[in-house]
Amino acid sequence: MLESQLPLLIVMLLLGTTAKVITVGSGGEPGSLSRLGPAVLVPGRMQAPALLVCAAGETVLAAGLLLTTHPLFRWGTVCFFALSTYVLLELRRRRPDAGCGCFGEVSSAPVGLRSIGRTVALTGMAGMSVWAPVAGWAAMAHPSWYAAAGVAMLAILSPEIEELIDRVRYRAPCEQRRGPAESVTLSRLRSSGTWRAHRDELASAEPYDTWRELCWRFYAFRNRDEDDVVFAVYLSGRRPAVRMAVVSAEDSDSLTEYTPVSA
């Protein structure tokens, strides 16, 4: 039982390695790396090396789990996923627009509870595997029902699966795809916990302005202090991320005015 999750840990580490290397190698759109996991935390010129260093660490851990029973690799994996959980919590707090980057560019959606739950689950799996009596290759030769349960849990906690399905269906990145109708996005906003937490502060339940930028649709409201309350709804996923910001009237007056243009 203790070794049942070793194959899953090895596969997840190798998938993360491969996806990060492909993302760095493909280049992507300008500034795309600045919205992915570890790259968010470092200066621009160090973003690609940061992803590659993370990928190299995952490769070393995967190889150690596969070939040996040394506790260094077992505890190293526990620390890796525990640290990943902390980083995702910080990203969600400080950079709510950034993706976890767990699987490269595919993980570009804003960090949500599912991504955090996945790293917590992987930390638990790694902790359970510390005292496994066999190496990963031996565990792979004798799969168990515990491994199948782990696969099902990780599938439920992986928003990247929905993103891949969308890409296969539409064959275009989120920012280039036609988004849901405004009424659909507004309904998703009003069903979110973020909306329920702040709706009583609004002067009106109807937005006075709405617009789209890349993968987000924004709705602007007024509160009772005549400040702007702006909600942002991510356009991809069944349960999209919702963010909120308040811009005071004084700050609004100091902003540069732009001439509206149609896209």
C-alpha positions as CSV (number, residue, x, y, z in Angstrom):
1,M,0.0,0.0,0.0
2,L,2.7,2.5,0.9
3,E,4.3,2.2,-2.5
4,S,1.0,2.4,-4.4
5,Q,1.4,6.1,-5.2
6,L,5.0,6.1,-6.3
7,P,4.0,5.5,-10.0
8,L,1.7,8.5,-9.9
9,L,4.3,10.7,-8.3
10,I,6.9,9.7,-10.9
11,V,4.5,10.3,-13.8
12,M,3.4,13.7,-12.5
13,L,7.0,14.9,-12.0
14,L,7.9,13.8,-15.5
15,L,4.8,15.4,-17.1
16,G,5.7,18.6,-15.3
17,T,9.3,18.4,-16.6
18,T,8.3,17.8,-20.2
19,A,5.6,20.5,-20.3
20,K,7.9,23.1,-18.8
21,V,10.7,22.3,-21.3
22,I,8.3,22.5,-24.2
23,T,6.9,25.8,-23.0
24,V,10.3,27.4,-22.7
25,G,11.4,25.9,-26.0
26,S,8.4,27.1,-27.9
27,G,8.8,30.7,-26.7
28,G,5.1,31.5,-26.7
29,E,3.6,34.9,-26.8
30,P,5.7,37.9,-25.5
31,G,5.4,38.0,-21.7
32,S,3.6,34.7,-21.5
33,L,6.2,33.2,-19.1
34,S,5.6,36.1,-16.7
35,R,2.2,34.6,-16.0
36,L,3.4,31.1,-15.1
37,G,4.2,29.8,-11.6
38,P,7.8,30.1,-10.6
39,A,8.5,32.6,-13.4
40,V,6.2,35.2,-11.7
41,L,8.6,35.4,-8.8
42,V,11.8,36.3,-10.7
43,P,12.9,39.1,-13.1
44,G,12.1,38.9,-16.8
45,R,15.4,37.6,-18.0
46,M,15.4,34.8,-15.4
47,Q,11.9,33.5,-16.1
48,A,12.9,30.8,-18.6
49,P,15.9,29.6,-16.4
50,A,13.6,29.5,-13.4
51,L,11.2,27.1,-15.2
52,L,14.1,25.0,-16.4
53,V,15.6,24.8,-12.9
54,C,12.2,23.6,-11.6
55,A,12.0,21.1,-14.4
56,A,15.5,19.8,-13.6
57,G,14.6,19.4,-10.0
58,E,11.5,17.4,-11.0
59,T,13.6,15.2,-13.2
60,V,16.1,14.4,-10.4
61,L,13.3,13.5,-8.0
62,A,11.5,11.3,-10.5
63,A,14.7,9.4,-11.3
64,G,15.4,8.9,-7.6
65,L,11.9,7.7,-6.9
66,L,12.0,5.3,-9.9
67,L,15.4,3.8,-9.3
68,T,16.1,3.9,-5.6
69,T,14.6,3.8,-2.1
70,H,16.9,6.5,-0.7
71,P,15.0,8.7,1.8
72,L,16.7,11.8,0.3
73,F,14.5,11.5,-2.8
74,R,11.4,10.5,-0.9
75,W,11.6,13.5,1.5
76,G,12.7,15.7,-1.3
77,T,9.5,15.0,-3.1
78,V,7.5,15.7,0.0
79,C,9.3,19.1,0.4
80,F,8.8,19.9,-3.3
81,F,5.1,19.5,-3.3
82,A,4.7,21.1,0.1
83,L,6.7,24.1,-1.2
84,S,4.5,24.1,-4.4
85,T,1.4,24.4,-2.2
86,Y,2.9,27.4,-0.4
87,V,3.9,29.1,-3.7
88,L,0.4,28.5,-5.2
89,L,-1.2,30.1,-2.1
90,E,1.1,33.1,-2.5
91,L,0.3,33.4,-6.2
92,R,-3.4,33.3,-5.5
93,R,-3.0,36.1,-2.9
94,R,-0.4,38.3,-4.7
95,R,-0.9,37.6,-8.4
96,P,-4.5,36.3,-8.9
97,D,-4.1,36.6,-12.7
98,A,-1.1,34.2,-12.8
99,G,-1.3,30.5,-13.6
100,C,0.4,27.8,-11.5
101,G,2.7,26.8,-14.4
102,C,2.6,23.2,-13.1
103,F,2.4,21.8,-16.6
104,G,3.9,24.7,-18.5
105,E,1.7,26.9,-20.6
106,V,-1.3,24.5,-20.3
107,S,-1.5,25.6,-16.6
108,S,-2.0,29.3,-17.5
109,A,-5.4,29.6,-15.9
110,P,-5.5,31.5,-12.6
111,V,-4.7,29.5,-9.6
112,G,-7.8,28.0,-8.0
113,L,-8.7,25.7,-5.2
114,R,-8.4,22.6,-7.5
115,S,-4.8,23.3,-8.3
116,I,-4.0,24.0,-4.6
117,G,-5.9,20.8,-3.6
118,R,-3.9,18.8,-6.1
119,T,-0.5,19.8,-4.6
120,V,-1.9,19.1,-1.1
121,A,-3.0,15.6,-2.3
122,L,0.4,15.1,-4.0
123,T,2.2,16.1,-0.7
124,G,0.1,13.5,1.1
125,M,0.9,10.8,-1.5
126,A,4.6,11.7,-1.2
127,G,4.4,11.5,2.5
128,M,2.8,8.1,2.4
129,S,5.5,6.8,0.0
130,V,8.4,7.8,2.3
131,W,8.4,4.4,4.0
132,A,7.6,2.3,0.9
133,P,9.9,-0.8,0.9
134,V,10.5,-0.9,-2.9
135,A,11.6,1.4,-5.6
136,G,9.2,3.0,-8.1
137,W,10.0,0.6,-10.9
138,A,8.9,-2.3,-8.7
139,A,5.7,-0.5,-7.7
140,M,4.9,0.0,-11.4
141,A,5.1,-3.7,-12.0
142,H,2.4,-4.4,-9.5
143,P,-0.3,-1.6,-9.8
144,S,-3.1,-1.6,-7.2
145,W,-6.5,-0.2,-6.7
146,Y,-5.0,2.5,-4.5
147,A,-3.2,3.8,-7.6
148,A,-6.4,3.9,-9.6
149,A,-8.1,5.9,-6.8
150,G,-5.2,8.3,-6.9
151,V,-5.5,8.8,-10.7
152,A,-9.2,9.5,-10.3
153,M,-8.6,12.1,-7.6
154,L,-5.8,13.9,-9.5
155,A,-8.0,13.9,-12.7
156,I,-10.8,15.7,-10.7
157,L,-8.3,18.2,-9.3
158,S,-6.6,19.0,-12.6
159,P,-8.1,22.0,-14.5
160,E,-5.6,21.4,-17.3
161,I,-7.8,18.5,-18.5
162,E,-10.6,20.9,-19.3
163,E,-8.1,23.3,-21.0
164,L,-6.8,20.5,-23.2
165,I,-10.3,19.5,-24.2
166,D,-11.1,23.1,-25.1
167,R,-7.9,23.4,-27.2
168,V,-8.7,20.2,-29.0
169,R,-12.2,21.4,-29.7
170,Y,-11.4,25.0,-30.6
171,R,-7.7,24.7,-31.6
172,A,-7.0,28.3,-30.4
173,P,-5.7,29.8,-27.1
174,C,-8.2,31.2,-24.7
175,E,-7.6,34.9,-25.6
176,Q,-8.3,34.1,-29.3
177,R,-11.5,32.1,-28.8
178,R,-15.0,33.4,-28.8
179,G,-16.0,33.8,-25.2
180,P,-19.4,33.0,-23.6
181,A,-22.2,35.5,-24.1
182,E,-22.2,38.4,-21.7
183,S,-25.3,37.1,-20.0
184,V,-23.7,33.8,-19.3
185,T,-20.6,35.3,-17.9
186,L,-22.7,37.7,-15.7
187,S,-24.6,34.7,-14.4
188,R,-21.4,33.0,-13.5
189,L,-20.3,36.1,-11.7
190,R,-23.5,36.3,-9.7
191,S,-23.2,32.7,-8.7
192,S,-19.7,33.2,-7.3
193,G,-18.6,33.6,-3.7
194,T,-16.8,36.8,-4.6
195,W,-20.0,38.4,-5.8
196,R,-22.0,37.2,-2.7
197,A,-19.4,38.7,-0.4
198,H,-19.6,42.2,-2.0
199,R,-23.0,42.5,-3.6
200,D,-24.5,44.4,-0.6
201,E,-21.9,47.1,-1.1
202,L,-23.1,47.9,-4.6
203,A,-25.4,50.8,-5.4
204,S,-26.9,48.8,-8.3
205,A,-26.9,45.1,-9.2
206,E,-26.5,46.0,-12.9
207,P,-23.0,46.9,-14.3
208,Y,-22.6,50.3,-15.9
209,D,-19.8,49.1,-18.1
210,T,-18.3,45.8,-19.3
211,W,-15.4,44.9,-21.6
212,R,-13.1,42.0,-22.4
213,E,-9.3,41.8,-22.2
214,L,-7.6,38.6,-23.3
215,C,-9.2,35.7,-21.2
216,W,-11.1,38.0,-18.8
217,R,-14.4,39.8,-18.9
218,F,-14.7,42.8,-16.7
219,Y,-17.9,44.3,-15.1
220,A,-17.8,47.7,-13.5
221,F,-20.3,48.8,-10.8
222,R,-20.6,51.7,-8.4
223,N,-20.7,51.3,-4.6
224,R,-22.5,53.6,-2.2
225,D,-19.3,55.7,-1.8
226,E,-19.3,56.3,-5.6
227,D,-16.2,54.2,-6.0
228,D,-15.7,51.8,-8.9
229,V,-16.1,48.1,-8.0
230,V,-14.7,46.0,-10.9
231,F,-15.2,42.2,-11.1
232,A,-13.2,40.1,-13.5
233,V,-14.5,36.7,-14.7
234,Y,-12.1,34.2,-16.4
235,L,-13.7,33.0,-19.6
236,S,-12.5,29.4,-19.6
237,G,-13.6,26.5,-17.4
238,R,-16.9,25.5,-15.9
239,R,-16.2,27.2,-12.6
240,P,-14.1,30.2,-13.7
241,A,-12.0,32.3,-11.4
242,V,-13.6,35.6,-10.2
243,R,-11.6,38.5,-9.0
244,M,-12.6,41.9,-7.5
245,A,-11.0,45.3,-7.1
246,V,-12.2,48.6,-5.7
247,V,-10.9,51.8,-7.4
248,S,-11.6,54.9,-5.3
249,A,-13.0,58.1,-7.0
250,E,-9.7,59.9,-6.2
251,D,-7.7,57.2,-8.0
252,S,-10.1,57.2,-10.9
253,D,-9.6,61.0,-11.4
254,S,-5.8,60.5,-11.6
255,L,-5.9,57.9,-14.3
256,T,-5.1,58.8,-17.9
257,E,-8.2,59.0,-20.1
258,Y,-8.3,56.8,-23.2
259,T,-10.3,57.1,-26.4
260,P,-12.5,54.0,-26.7
261,V,-11.8,51.8,-29.7
262,S,-13.7,48.8,-31.0
263,A,-11.8,45.5,-31.3
